Amino acid sequence: MQHNFSFNSTANDCSNYSVNHVLGISIQLTRIVVLVPIYTLVFYLGLQQWRQHHSFSTASHFDIFTYNMAALQLIWVWASVISILSSFTGIPQTVEMFPFLFCIAWFGENFFHVLTCLERYLAVVHPITYMRLRKARGIRIRNISIVCVWVLTPLLSGLVYVNFHPQFLVSFLTPFGVCLAAVTFCSFSVLYVLIRPGPGEGGRNGGRVDRSKLRAFITITVILVVLWLWLGGILVSYTLYGSYLVGMDVKCSLMTCVYVFNIPSSMVSPLLYLHRAGKLSCSWYSKG
């Protein structure tokens, strides 16, 4: 069964362009070289935390979400390796495994972005509820949410993998659109709280902004920006791919290069995690 899927080789027509193969391999290798060290450090710090406490009970929700996203990125690494091997071997089985693994990592990454933003949203907009959810009940809800992500992503990936055709792109992007809408809602809700004084506060703080709320807003907004960047790359590439004004070689190169727009989305959570762990320095995001 041949699937007309994959940003690395969207159509069988692209298989005739050697430049497209070289470009695809280069981007996949770049992704591996850039992301694997970052997520390896995340795993290392997580392992250290587990050794110190013999559990993750003291870990924040954000940390747990980041560990799970790191595990998802390992799936993407395997998908990249399979993509590279398929470029050299041309074995149908390796070619067909790539879109399924890619979708698992992509859907899961977006869902964990939403969970991260919802956690920050609750911390700022509903602080009392958030404090209650930091205890056993909140940990239970968090764990159930994580299990749901790991169960839902293979199901969605299988649905896309089996039924994909050019018109199915709308269904493919629908979960992404829902995630983007949720993150946008969280961002604007937190911004509203930042610019609006709380009950009884008036102007007594002299215009100063609560640093913890500001960090929550920065976290959500950075995630929002990289998700919009990823969506923009997809839409522009597919729009140009359907244009009669662009040559086939350029179309194939564009569909291959669209992967580049996802790299920031895959990097944002681990980089924020490493900053929280004191491994990165950033004055505008300091704990202050």
Secondary structure, DSSP 8 states (H G I E B T S, - for coil): ------TTS-SGGGGG-HHHHHHHHHHHHHHHHHHHHHHHHHHHHHHHHHHHHSSSTTS-HHHHHHHHHHHHHHHHHHHHHHHHHHHHH--HHHHHHHHHHHHHHHHHHHHHHHHHHHHHHHHHH-HHHHHHHTSHHHHHHHHHHHHHHHHHHHHHHHHHHHH--GGGHHHHHHHHHHHHHHHHHHHHHHHHHHHS--TTTTTTTTT---HHHHHHHHHHHHHHHHHHHHHHHHHHHHHHHT-TTS-HHHHHHHHHHGGGGGHHHHHHHHHHHHHHTTSS--GGG---
